[in-house]
């Protein structure tokens, strides 16, 4: 992988600040080509969605959120016991803290990454949180595909190829939490475990209630 030279794709300018450049360097160093391309597509899809909806957002914070959103899947940032979304969110927060960003910005990026797979909540939060969730949804499951023009789609996929994405993304997800499948309890990544592990038994909320330590 190499740092992207093209600074504008589908009419969206990719942030080129010191923070954005250093975030990209971390993605290139610790991520994979597959995650890199996915993350940059997510930023572009998120930004196009923001433009379409006339939403004001901080492009630099959205970019950092997109860059870090799946870094919790890679060994360098993966914890033994936390959701990968939390690992990525905390890594981004630590990175931005080192640049002296205010607490509100740190929290906004943390929320954007930590909630990016949380369907039914993220879309109702701040613009950066909602837009990242939408960008991920578009790239992974095609949510909002009908709003993406063929011209923009082709420009983005040409710059950042999908590379057999449908077949590779599920194993990529699983590789990030195969060692801590309990962290998928109560979230959509439990579906990934069920797909990848024959006979996988999910923790069940009703069982948790019925087997709680309360006597009655």
Secondary structure, 3 states (H helix, E strand, C coil): CCCCCCCEECCEECCCCHHHHHHHHHHHHHCCHHHHHHHHHHHHHHHHHHHHHCCCCCHHHHHHHHHHCCHHHCCCCCCCCCCHHHHHHHHHHHHHHCCCCCHHHHHHHHHHHHCCCCCCCHHHCCHHHHHHHHHHHHHHHCCCHHHCCHHHHHHHHHHCCCCCHHHHHHHHHHHHHCCCHHHHCCCCHHHHHHHHCCCCCCCCHHHHHHCCCCCC
